[in-house]
Amino acid sequence: MENINKWRDFIYKCMKPVKPAYRYSSAERPRQHNIAYFFHISNNEQVCLCKYFFVVTLDINNRIKTTVLDKPEKVFLEVDLRDKHKNHKKVDQSIKNGVREHIRSIPRIESQNLLKKTNREDIKGEKNVTDILTDI
């Protein structure tokens, strides 16, 4: 499905927590309820499934199920905010051009690699990394 909200809503409608009348659990770390999985065949019919068949049929993992169960029912109406941040850092074009000019100003010699015909150039021996960084 192309819309993640529709997909989550469908998964939510196919899962239902099974709440027993009474259960033994500690107050510090209560266990979560079991979940019943099913598919709707028609308006009044539904088929109960095992967890494995449900997961394999829908090709989902445990994280998707946990997300669907943790969110309230009406939260699915929110817009999907994945990959939507707006704080992309931009470097000014004049700074980029200045760095390129500095790299071009470093004296070069032809590469000494005789095995291959390459266009690669090496920095002359008179400049080392410290000298290049101080020139910036």
C-alpha beads as a LAMMPS data file, in Angstrom:
LAMMPS data file: protein, C-alpha beads

136 atoms
135 bonds

1 atom types
1 bond types

-500.0 500.0 xlo xhi
-500.0 500.0 ylo yhi
-500.0 500.0 zlo zhi

Masses

1 110.0

Atoms # bond

1 1 1 0.000 0.000 0.000
2 1 1 1.306 3.423 -0.871
3 1 1 -0.147 5.307 2.089
4 1 1 1.435 4.342 5.420
5 1 1 -1.558 5.610 7.394
6 1 1 -3.972 3.360 5.497
7 1 1 -1.570 0.461 5.957
8 1 1 -1.333 1.042 9.723
9 1 1 -5.096 1.420 9.988
10 1 1 -5.612 -1.897 8.182
11 1 1 -3.153 -3.660 10.505
12 1 1 -4.818 -2.084 13.539
13 1 1 -8.241 -3.350 12.459
14 1 1 -6.846 -6.884 12.034
15 1 1 -5.407 -7.049 15.564
16 1 1 -7.298 -7.075 18.832
17 1 1 -5.850 -7.386 22.360
18 1 1 -7.232 -10.311 24.343
19 1 1 -8.017 -9.086 27.854
20 1 1 -8.594 -11.883 30.375
21 1 1 -11.029 -11.469 33.252
22 1 1 -8.200 -11.763 35.766
23 1 1 -4.437 -12.130 35.520
24 1 1 -1.463 -12.351 37.843
25 1 1 1.194 -9.733 37.184
26 1 1 3.439 -7.444 39.142
27 1 1 2.529 -3.797 39.541
28 1 1 6.058 -2.677 38.632
29 1 1 6.262 -4.368 35.254
30 1 1 2.835 -5.534 34.104
31 1 1 2.833 -7.822 31.107
32 1 1 1.120 -6.766 27.926
33 1 1 -2.055 -8.443 26.764
34 1 1 -2.011 -11.206 24.176
35 1 1 -3.099 -10.254 20.677
36 1 1 -5.621 -12.003 18.449
37 1 1 -4.959 -11.761 14.697
38 1 1 -7.707 -12.092 12.118
39 1 1 -8.773 -11.126 8.598
40 1 1 -12.231 -9.875 7.674
41 1 1 -13.816 -12.077 5.003
42 1 1 -17.158 -10.280 4.700
43 1 1 -19.115 -7.776 6.776
44 1 1 -19.885 -10.212 9.584
45 1 1 -17.260 -12.907 9.063
46 1 1 -13.701 -12.924 10.268
47 1 1 -11.090 -15.669 10.257
48 1 1 -8.789 -16.053 13.239
49 1 1 -5.104 -16.500 12.332
50 1 1 -1.917 -17.491 14.041
51 1 1 0.742 -14.805 14.486
52 1 1 3.147 -16.384 11.983
53 1 1 0.568 -16.546 9.178
54 1 1 -0.506 -12.951 9.857
55 1 1 3.079 -11.623 9.780
56 1 1 4.113 -13.581 6.674
57 1 1 0.944 -12.747 4.733
58 1 1 1.249 -9.000 5.320
59 1 1 5.072 -9.044 5.129
60 1 1 5.487 -6.979 8.292
61 1 1 7.807 -7.182 11.285
62 1 1 7.341 -6.801 15.022
63 1 1 8.247 -3.094 14.999
64 1 1 5.269 -2.218 12.792
65 1 1 2.903 -4.162 15.044
66 1 1 4.302 -2.450 18.157
67 1 1 3.960 0.988 16.568
68 1 1 0.370 0.315 15.576
69 1 1 -0.572 -0.914 19.047
70 1 1 1.214 1.912 20.890
71 1 1 -0.464 4.713 18.947
72 1 1 -4.023 5.682 19.818
73 1 1 -6.724 5.018 17.223
74 1 1 -7.023 8.598 15.951
75 1 1 -3.289 9.319 15.636
76 1 1 -3.213 7.663 12.213
77 1 1 -4.785 10.809 10.781
78 1 1 -1.466 12.617 11.284
79 1 1 0.759 13.263 8.292
80 1 1 3.688 10.876 7.930
81 1 1 6.734 12.884 9.068
82 1 1 9.509 10.519 8.001
83 1 1 12.326 12.274 6.055
84 1 1 10.575 15.638 6.322
85 1 1 13.007 17.741 8.343
86 1 1 13.884 21.186 6.960
87 1 1 17.219 21.888 8.620
88 1 1 19.454 21.058 5.666
89 1 1 22.727 22.908 6.058
90 1 1 23.792 24.764 2.906
91 1 1 27.327 25.951 2.195
92 1 1 27.509 29.211 0.278
93 1 1 28.630 28.840 -3.347
94 1 1 31.371 31.475 -2.895
95 1 1 32.945 29.376 -0.118
96 1 1 32.862 26.272 -2.324
97 1 1 34.484 28.177 -5.196
98 1 1 37.161 29.526 -2.834
99 1 1 38.064 26.000 -1.700
100 1 1 38.200 24.788 -5.314
101 1 1 40.512 27.655 -6.291
102 1 1 42.779 26.897 -3.337
103 1 1 43.010 23.230 -4.385
104 1 1 43.831 24.258 -7.971
105 1 1 46.575 26.615 -6.717
106 1 1 48.595 23.741 -5.186
107 1 1 51.576 22.870 -7.447
108 1 1 51.262 19.431 -9.040
109 1 1 53.327 16.941 -10.978
110 1 1 52.308 14.069 -13.219
111 1 1 51.726 10.747 -11.444
112 1 1 54.670 8.323 -11.316
113 1 1 52.465 5.292 -11.944
114 1 1 53.873 3.727 -15.133
115 1 1 51.656 0.653 -15.165
116 1 1 48.519 2.552 -16.096
117 1 1 47.859 5.550 -18.268
118 1 1 46.078 7.837 -15.831
119 1 1 45.216 11.489 -15.620
120 1 1 46.098 11.445 -11.952
121 1 1 48.369 14.154 -10.611
122 1 1 50.342 14.247 -7.363
123 1 1 51.255 17.203 -5.167
124 1 1 54.818 18.424 -5.604
125 1 1 57.247 17.507 -2.840
126 1 1 57.774 21.113 -1.768
127 1 1 54.287 21.294 -0.187
128 1 1 53.174 19.067 2.665
129 1 1 49.816 18.879 4.426
130 1 1 50.840 21.380 7.111
131 1 1 51.840 23.965 4.492
132 1 1 48.575 23.447 2.594
133 1 1 46.502 23.914 5.760
134 1 1 48.375 27.082 6.751
135 1 1 47.761 28.542 3.271
136 1 1 44.007 28.272 3.785

Bonds

1 1 1 2
2 1 2 3
3 1 3 4
4 1 4 5
5 1 5 6
6 1 6 7
7 1 7 8
8 1 8 9
9 1 9 10
10 1 10 11
11 1 11 12
12 1 12 13
13 1 13 14
14 1 14 15
15 1 15 16
16 1 16 17
17 1 17 18
18 1 18 19
19 1 19 20
20 1 20 21
21 1 21 22
22 1 22 23
23 1 23 24
24 1 24 25
25 1 25 26
26 1 26 27
27 1 27 28
28 1 28 29
29 1 29 30
30 1 30 31
31 1 31 32
32 1 32 33
33 1 33 34
34 1 34 35
35 1 35 36
36 1 36 37
37 1 37 38
38 1 38 39
39 1 39 40
40 1 40 41
41 1 41 42
42 1 42 43
43 1 43 44
44 1 44 45
45 1 45 46
46 1 46 47
47 1 47 48
48 1 48 49
49 1 49 50
50 1 50 51
51 1 51 52
52 1 52 53
53 1 53 54
54 1 54 55
55 1 55 56
56 1 56 57
57 1 57 58
58 1 58 59
59 1 59 60
60 1 60 61
61 1 61 62
62 1 62 63
63 1 63 64
64 1 64 65
65 1 65 66
66 1 66 67
67 1 67 68
68 1 68 69
69 1 69 70
70 1 70 71
71 1 71 72
72 1 72 73
73 1 73 74
74 1 74 75
75 1 75 76
76 1 76 77
77 1 77 78
78 1 78 79
79 1 79 80
80 1 80 81
81 1 81 82
82 1 82 83
83 1 83 84
84 1 84 85
85 1 85 86
86 1 86 87
87 1 87 88
88 1 88 89
89 1 89 90
90 1 90 91
91 1 91 92
92 1 92 93
93 1 93 94
94 1 94 95
95 1 95 96
96 1 96 97
97 1 97 98
98 1 98 99
99 1 99 100
100 1 100 101
101 1 101 102
102 1 102 103
103 1 103 104
104 1 104 105
105 1 105 106
106 1 106 107
107 1 107 108
108 1 108 109
109 1 109 110
110 1 110 111
111 1 111 112
112 1 112 113
113 1 113 114
114 1 114 115
115 1 115 116
116 1 116 117
117 1 117 118
118 1 118 119
119 1 119 120
120 1 120 121
121 1 121 122
122 1 122 123
123 1 123 124
124 1 124 125
125 1 125 126
126 1 126 127
127 1 127 128
128 1 128 129
129 1 129 130
130 1 130 131
131 1 131 132
132 1 132 133
133 1 133 134
134 1 134 135
135 1 135 136
